[in-house]
Every structure is written in structure tokens, then in C-alpha cells.
């Protein structure tokens, strides 16, 4: 990653850094830096078999998510899983984002990744879920969320052990990818209707000591409160009763405060 705090405005990102980001040599330090990446150039570096016309079409897409999905489609079409594995060593958060998006695809757009099981996809995405770069961790759950939606029951079963992992990133991933509403993504309609199904993931995290996880669990509850307020109130009341020592009580209260913020406004 390039040194320094990074640029908060796209207009301030110098041309030299834009070029390095677009060649995949460094990772973006801010969202603004990630938004200046020239995807046609980057895809030419990491997936040279993809025709320039197709790469230019990705660049012409509106919005970062369509661009990331477009890049993932090209990588799958012209490189498949072997190229995905090779790209895992990239220093570029955008390239790793392509990889994450690719592992979440299925059907016609999945190309060579079609037929890969959810368990195999989770294993492939695991290093990205606990990656040191903030953006890569976000692409990890955003990329795989469509498969979690399609195979929710199995996903909940496979993700439950992640809630007990030493890795903060993995624990947070299990919560974030299953948020009923989420951000930048479609709702998980099944969990919107019945959040009780997700309690098996929330229970082990109800007093997690890490703020990064607490924020996600609180956001999960806040999502659920918009459609099932009574359920959320019952859950937090139960968690309060079972909170143990002072540290656990403090962690639980931090989660609850965030989880009830929408209801508190009402």
C-alpha cells in the first residue's frame, strides 16, 4: 500500500498514483482512491487475454459495484479459477475485489466457477475475509452474499464455526454477510422475515470484545429492528440477563445500543 493517509477526494489523487493503482502495483488507502482506478488498464494487466473492447465496456459501467462485477466476469471468462488463485497474491485491493466478486457468481456469468460448492467458495474467500486491507474485507462479504442468499440454510451452518474463530475479520464476516438488510446489497428476504434463523450466528458474538465485530452485530440487530422490533427487544433483554463479567456487560451494551438506535429514534 502506498505510504501516507490517502486522499479524501478523487480530484486530489495525483496522476502518478492513479497510474500505479490502475496497474495494480499498490492498494488504495481510501474509498476515493479506489474510485479513480482505470479498470480497462488494470484488467489488461491482470487478464491480458480479455479483449480491450470488453475491458473498455467495464470502465464505461456506472458505479463501482457494476465495474467490479464486470471485471470479475472477464476474469472468470478468460482465466477461470486458476487465474483467481494466481491473483490472490496481488497487492491491489481492486484486483482482490474482482476475485471476491467472482467467487459469488453462478449461472451463465460464472463461467468456469459454475458448480463450485458454497463450502469451496467460503474456503476460497476466507483469506480475503480476514485481509489486512479494509476494502478487501468489504469486497469479500459483498462478493459472496448472493451465494449466501441462494443457499442460506447451508450458509448459516457453515458460518457458525467462523463466529468462534480467533480472527476478528472472520467473526465479523459471519455477521456482516448475513445482515438482513445490509448496505450496497440486496436484502436477505428470508432473514428479513425471520431473523430468528440468524440467531445461531449472533449468539456467540453477543459479547465479542472487538469493536469491529460489535459494530456489525449491532448493525445486524438494527436491520432486524426495522421489520421485527419485538424480536430484537426480546433478544437484547435476554442478552442483558446473561451478560457475565464487567467486560462482557460492556461489550453487550455497546452492541445493544447500536442495535436499538432506530427504535430509540421512534
PLY file of the C-alpha trace (Angstrom):
ply
format ascii 1.0
element vertex 266
property float x
property float y
property float z
element edge 265
property int vertex1
property int vertex2
end_header
0.00 0.00 0.00
1.25 3.49 -0.77
2.51 5.44 2.23
0.52 8.23 3.85
-3.06 8.76 4.92
-4.50 8.80 1.45
-6.74 11.23 -0.40
-10.29 12.00 0.64
-11.31 13.47 -2.73
-10.91 11.86 -6.12
-9.87 15.17 -7.64
-6.86 15.27 -5.30
-5.41 11.90 -6.31
-2.25 12.65 -8.35
-1.89 11.21 -11.83
1.14 9.16 -10.82
-0.85 7.39 -8.10
-3.80 6.85 -10.44
-1.39 5.14 -12.83
0.06 2.91 -10.11
-3.39 1.98 -8.82
-4.51 1.21 -12.36
-1.51 -1.07 -12.91
-2.30 -2.94 -9.70
1.01 -2.02 -8.08
-0.43 -0.59 -4.86
-3.63 -0.67 -2.84
-5.94 2.27 -2.40
-5.79 3.88 1.03
-9.23 5.47 0.83
-12.51 4.92 -0.98
-11.76 7.96 -3.12
-8.52 6.40 -4.32
-10.28 3.16 -5.20
-12.78 5.10 -7.32
-10.13 6.53 -9.66
-8.84 3.12 -10.80
-8.97 2.70 -14.58
-10.45 -0.75 -14.83
-9.64 -1.21 -18.51
-5.95 -0.70 -17.75
-5.99 -2.89 -14.64
-7.82 -5.73 -16.37
-5.30 -5.52 -19.19
-2.55 -6.16 -16.65
-4.19 -8.99 -14.70
-6.23 -10.56 -17.51
-4.45 -9.72 -20.78
-6.47 -12.30 -22.73
-9.60 -10.19 -22.28
-10.21 -8.05 -25.40
-9.71 -4.32 -24.99
-13.25 -3.65 -26.16
-14.62 -5.76 -23.32
-12.29 -4.09 -20.83
-13.39 -0.66 -22.01
-17.01 -1.70 -21.53
-16.28 -2.41 -17.88
-14.80 1.05 -17.47
-17.91 2.57 -19.04
-20.23 1.00 -16.47
-21.76 3.39 -13.94
-20.94 2.75 -10.30
-18.21 0.85 -8.53
-20.22 -2.35 -7.98
-21.07 -2.88 -11.67
-17.42 -2.25 -12.56
-16.23 -4.79 -10.00
-18.74 -7.38 -11.20
-17.81 -6.67 -14.81
-14.13 -7.20 -14.04
-14.93 -10.43 -12.22
-16.89 -11.73 -15.21
-13.97 -11.10 -17.55
-11.51 -12.84 -15.23
-13.78 -15.86 -14.99
-14.35 -15.96 -18.73
-10.70 -15.60 -19.74
-8.91 -17.17 -16.79
-11.27 -19.10 -14.54
-10.40 -20.41 -11.07
-6.68 -20.87 -11.88
-6.39 -17.14 -12.54
-8.39 -16.37 -9.40
-5.88 -18.35 -7.38
-2.97 -16.55 -9.04
-4.49 -13.13 -8.35
-4.74 -13.80 -4.62
-1.13 -12.60 -4.37
-1.95 -9.18 -5.84
-1.18 -6.07 -3.77
-4.21 -4.36 -5.33
-7.40 -4.21 -3.28
-9.34 -3.77 -6.53
-7.91 -6.98 -8.01
-8.77 -8.86 -4.82
-12.22 -7.34 -5.08
-12.59 -8.84 -8.55
-11.67 -12.20 -7.04
-14.26 -11.86 -4.29
-16.97 -10.93 -6.77
-16.05 -13.88 -8.99
-16.48 -16.40 -6.19
-20.00 -15.14 -5.59
-21.18 -15.63 -9.16
-23.16 -18.51 -10.54
-25.21 -19.37 -13.61
-24.28 -18.02 -17.02
-21.96 -15.32 -15.66
-19.97 -17.72 -13.51
-18.22 -19.38 -16.42
-15.59 -21.76 -15.09
-16.65 -21.13 -11.49
-20.12 -22.61 -12.03
-20.80 -25.69 -9.94
-18.35 -24.80 -7.17
-19.92 -25.58 -3.81
-20.63 -22.97 -1.18
-18.17 -24.65 1.16
-15.46 -24.37 -1.50
-16.33 -20.73 -2.13
-16.07 -19.92 1.57
-12.70 -21.62 1.75
-11.51 -19.57 -1.21
-12.79 -16.28 0.20
-11.50 -16.88 3.74
-8.14 -15.10 3.26
-9.99 -12.05 1.91
-12.43 -12.02 4.83
-9.54 -11.50 7.23
-7.31 -9.47 4.91
-5.41 -6.51 6.36
-6.99 -4.10 3.85
-10.35 -2.63 4.86
-11.65 -2.58 1.31
-10.79 -6.21 0.60
-12.73 -7.30 3.68
-15.77 -5.42 2.36
-15.48 -6.94 -1.11
-15.25 -10.37 0.50
-18.71 -10.31 2.02
-20.26 -8.27 -0.79
-18.94 -10.73 -3.35
-20.18 -13.89 -1.67
-23.51 -12.57 -0.37
-25.51 -13.68 -3.46
-24.47 -17.28 -2.81
-25.34 -16.97 0.87
-28.76 -15.71 -0.17
-29.23 -18.62 -2.57
-28.10 -21.24 -0.03
-28.96 -19.58 3.26
-29.57 -22.65 5.40
-26.25 -24.20 4.48
-24.51 -20.83 4.75
-25.67 -20.38 8.34
-24.39 -23.85 9.18
-21.02 -23.27 7.53
-20.56 -19.80 9.02
-21.37 -20.75 12.59
-17.82 -22.01 13.30
-16.47 -18.70 11.95
-18.14 -16.91 14.88
-15.73 -18.70 17.22
-12.56 -18.07 15.20
-9.65 -16.15 16.79
-9.64 -13.90 13.70
-11.65 -10.72 14.20
-12.16 -10.49 10.45
-13.72 -13.93 10.20
-16.08 -13.34 13.11
-17.15 -10.03 11.64
-17.60 -11.60 8.19
-20.09 -14.14 9.56
-22.22 -11.32 10.94
-21.81 -8.80 8.15
-22.58 -11.13 5.24
-25.86 -12.21 6.84
-27.23 -8.81 7.84
-30.92 -8.87 6.83
-30.78 -5.53 5.03
-27.08 -4.75 4.72
-25.54 -1.92 2.70
-24.79 -1.76 -1.03
-26.62 -5.05 -1.46
-29.99 -6.75 -1.81
-31.88 -7.73 1.31
-31.81 -11.31 2.54
-35.58 -11.63 2.40
-35.68 -14.84 4.44
-33.84 -13.20 7.35
-35.87 -10.00 6.99
-38.99 -12.10 7.57
-37.50 -14.42 10.19
-34.35 -13.09 11.89
-34.53 -15.93 14.40
-32.77 -18.07 11.80
-29.66 -15.92 12.17
-29.52 -16.09 15.96
-27.14 -19.05 15.77
-24.52 -16.64 14.41
-25.31 -13.74 16.73
-25.29 -15.71 19.99
-21.54 -16.45 20.01
-20.88 -12.76 19.20
-23.22 -11.17 21.75
-20.31 -10.07 23.97
-17.49 -10.01 21.43
-14.58 -7.95 22.80
-13.66 -6.36 19.44
-15.38 -3.13 18.41
-15.14 -4.14 14.74
-17.37 -7.14 15.47
-19.60 -5.26 17.89
-20.48 -2.71 15.22
-21.50 -5.44 12.78
-23.62 -7.34 15.30
-25.26 -4.08 16.38
-25.99 -3.25 12.76
-27.45 -6.75 12.27
-29.88 -6.16 15.14
-30.69 -2.67 13.87
-31.51 -4.14 10.45
-33.83 -6.65 12.08
-35.47 -4.00 14.28
-36.92 -2.27 11.22
-39.09 -5.29 10.43
-39.18 -7.27 13.67
-38.85 -4.82 16.60
-40.43 -7.15 19.15
-37.96 -9.92 18.30
-34.98 -7.60 18.73
-36.29 -6.37 22.09
-36.62 -9.96 23.33
-33.09 -10.82 22.16
-31.41 -7.85 23.81
-33.35 -8.37 27.04
-32.12 -11.97 27.14
-28.55 -10.91 26.39
-28.60 -8.41 29.22
-29.73 -11.08 31.67
-26.94 -13.42 30.62
-24.12 -10.89 30.46
-21.34 -12.12 32.73
-18.39 -10.08 33.98
-17.90 -6.35 33.57
-16.10 -6.68 30.24
-18.88 -8.85 28.81
-21.55 -6.46 30.06
-19.74 -3.52 28.48
-19.40 -5.30 25.14
-23.02 -6.45 25.19
-24.26 -2.95 25.97
-22.23 -1.48 23.12
-23.88 -3.92 20.73
-27.34 -3.32 22.15
-27.00 0.46 21.96
-26.17 0.23 18.29
-28.82 -2.38 17.68
-31.61 -0.30 19.20
-30.71 3.04 17.63
-33.56 3.04 15.11
-36.11 2.01 17.76
-34.74 4.72 20.08
-35.49 7.34 17.45
-39.08 6.20 17.21
0 1
1 2
2 3
3 4
4 5
5 6
6 7
7 8
8 9
9 10
10 11
11 12
12 13
13 14
14 15
15 16
16 17
17 18
18 19
19 20
20 21
21 22
22 23
23 24
24 25
25 26
26 27
27 28
28 29
29 30
30 31
31 32
32 33
33 34
34 35
35 36
36 37
37 38
38 39
39 40
40 41
41 42
42 43
43 44
44 45
45 46
46 47
47 48
48 49
49 50
50 51
51 52
52 53
53 54
54 55
55 56
56 57
57 58
58 59
59 60
60 61
61 62
62 63
63 64
64 65
65 66
66 67
67 68
68 69
69 70
70 71
71 72
72 73
73 74
74 75
75 76
76 77
77 78
78 79
79 80
80 81
81 82
82 83
83 84
84 85
85 86
86 87
87 88
88 89
89 90
90 91
91 92
92 93
93 94
94 95
95 96
96 97
97 98
98 99
99 100
100 101
101 102
102 103
103 104
104 105
105 106
106 107
107 108
108 109
109 110
110 111
111 112
112 113
113 114
114 115
115 116
116 117
117 118
118 119
119 120
120 121
121 122
122 123
123 124
124 125
125 126
126 127
127 128
128 129
129 130
130 131
131 132
132 133
133 134
134 135
135 136
136 137
137 138
138 139
139 140
140 141
141 142
142 143
143 144
144 145
145 146
146 147
147 148
148 149
149 150
150 151
151 152
152 153
153 154
154 155
155 156
156 157
157 158
158 159
159 160
160 161
161 162
162 163
163 164
164 165
165 166
166 167
167 168
168 169
169 170
170 171
171 172
172 173
173 174
174 175
175 176
176 177
177 178
178 179
179 180
180 181
181 182
182 183
183 184
184 185
185 186
186 187
187 188
188 189
189 190
190 191
191 192
192 193
193 194
194 195
195 196
196 197
197 198
198 199
199 200
200 201
201 202
202 203
203 204
204 205
205 206
206 207
207 208
208 209
209 210
210 211
211 212
212 213
213 214
214 215
215 216
216 217
217 218
218 219
219 220
220 221
221 222
222 223
223 224
224 225
225 226
226 227
227 228
228 229
229 230
230 231
231 232
232 233
233 234
234 235
235 236
236 237
237 238
238 239
239 240
240 241
241 242
242 243
243 244
244 245
245 246
246 247
247 248
248 249
249 250
250 251
251 252
252 253
253 254
254 255
255 256
256 257
257 258
258 259
259 260
260 261
261 262
262 263
263 264
264 265
